[in-house]
Amino acid sequence: MTSTTHESASTGTAPLTGTVSPEATAARFQALSDPTRIRILDLLRDGEHCVCDLQAALTIAQPLLSFHLKTLRDAGFVSWRKQGRWAYYALDAGTLLAAHDDVARLRPTAGRRLPIGCCG
């Protein structure tokens, strides 16, 4: 059997010391905004799974599962490989870390002020 690996899509992630566009952050969180996609990510926490196993665990139709997997792939949360006629999916830890860092960047910063002085 032949095995083909397909890497996850790039979402504009910058190094921790750089800046990340609000559009890239929004795209990541849009991909996380569906309960089914969160369930998929949860199932993939323990390693790679075949699409048929994901479908059985989620009890959803294959076209709907494919839609959700494509959304997660496009956002970079999962990678996939094809082996024969089966597709296998796995988490992309780098994108999960990037989403974590997106939230961390939103924590309050002591003393930060906007450069606007209209009210005080």
SVG drawing of the C-alpha trace seen along z (x, -y; Angstrom):
<svg xmlns="http://www.w3.org/2000/svg" viewBox="-25 -65 36 67">
<polyline fill="none" stroke="black" stroke-width="0.4" points="0.0,0.0 1.2,-3.5 1.1,-6.2 0.8,-9.8 1.2,-12.6 -0.6,-15.9 0.6,-18.7 -1.8,-21.1 -2.5,-24.4 -0.6,-27.5 -2.6,-30.1 -0.2,-32.9 1.3,-31.9 4.2,-34.1 6.8,-33.4 5.9,-34.2 8.1,-37.3 6.4,-38.5 2.9,-39.7 0.0,-37.6 -2.7,-39.1 -6.2,-39.4 -7.4,-37.6 -5.2,-34.5 -6.4,-34.4 -10.1,-34.8 -9.7,-32.0 -8.3,-29.6 -11.1,-30.4 -13.8,-30.2 -12.6,-26.6 -13.0,-25.9 -16.5,-27.4 -18.4,-24.2 -19.1,-21.5 -18.5,-18.7 -15.1,-20.0 -14.2,-20.2 -15.3,-16.5 -13.1,-15.6 -10.1,-17.3 -10.8,-15.5 -10.9,-12.1 -7.6,-12.9 -5.9,-13.7 -4.8,-10.1 -3.3,-9.8 -4.0,-9.3 -7.4,-7.9 -9.0,-6.6 -12.0,-8.6 -14.2,-5.5 -13.3,-5.3 -14.1,-9.0 -17.4,-8.6 -18.4,-5.7 -17.5,-7.5 -19.3,-10.7 -22.3,-8.9 -22.6,-11.5 -22.8,-11.2 -19.6,-10.9 -20.2,-14.1 -20.7,-16.1 -17.6,-14.6 -15.6,-15.5 -16.8,-19.1 -15.7,-19.4 -12.3,-17.7 -11.7,-20.0 -12.4,-23.0 -9.9,-21.8 -7.3,-21.0 -7.7,-24.4 -7.2,-26.1 -4.1,-23.9 -5.5,-22.0 -5.1,-18.6 -2.9,-16.9 -3.8,-13.9 -2.4,-11.1 -3.8,-8.6 -3.0,-5.0 -4.6,-2.9 -8.3,-4.0 -8.3,-5.1 -7.5,-8.6 -6.0,-9.1 -6.1,-12.2 -3.9,-13.5 -3.7,-16.7 -1.2,-19.4 0.3,-20.4 1.8,-23.6 -1.6,-25.1 -3.0,-24.2 -0.1,-26.0 -0.6,-29.0 -4.3,-29.2 -3.2,-29.0 -0.8,-31.8 -3.5,-33.9 -5.5,-33.7 -2.4,-34.4 -1.8,-37.6 -5.2,-38.9 -4.5,-38.8 -4.6,-42.2 -1.3,-44.2 -0.6,-46.4 -0.1,-50.0 -1.1,-49.7 -2.9,-52.7 -4.3,-53.5 -2.8,-56.5 -6.1,-58.3 -6.6,-61.1 -10.2,-62.1 -11.6,-61.5 -9.1,-62.1"/>
</svg>
